[in-house]
Amino acid sequence: MSAAPQLALDPRSALPDDQERATLIGRAWLPGPLAGPSPVLVRDGAAYDLSQAVATSAELMNSRDPVDLARSAVKTGRATPVGLVGDMLANSAADRRDPNRPYFLSPVDLQAVRACGVTFIASMLERVIEEKAKGDPAGAE
């Protein structure tokens, strides 16, 4: 039995075509004495740690001007480069990760995320009915 093909994690397949003009925000695990997740700005082939400007991706997204905040953090030196995007992408696959080097995480940390799809509305209505009925089957009807 042959092994499943590995997902190619490289800048060409992972980044949008307009990456030079885009403001790309992500999250990365940064190793070291203060190891942990950090919001990052992806720019010019590198990832910049934004944790001196914002502690979480949610804080960045909820700021008045997330794009300006991220860009100005780099300009003012509050964001420091943590690695090359290609190297970090290559180190992001869980089955071949070196925990002593930075790697990308899901960009979501404390944000509320809602699923969308065929069952979303039905599931939401069921939750509302359950909450209103407070466990009473007759009330749910």
Summary of the structure (lengths in Angstrom):
residues: 141
radius of gyration: 20.0
end to end distance: 52.6
largest distance: 61.8
contacts: 334
relative contact order: 0.16
helix: 33%
strand: 19%
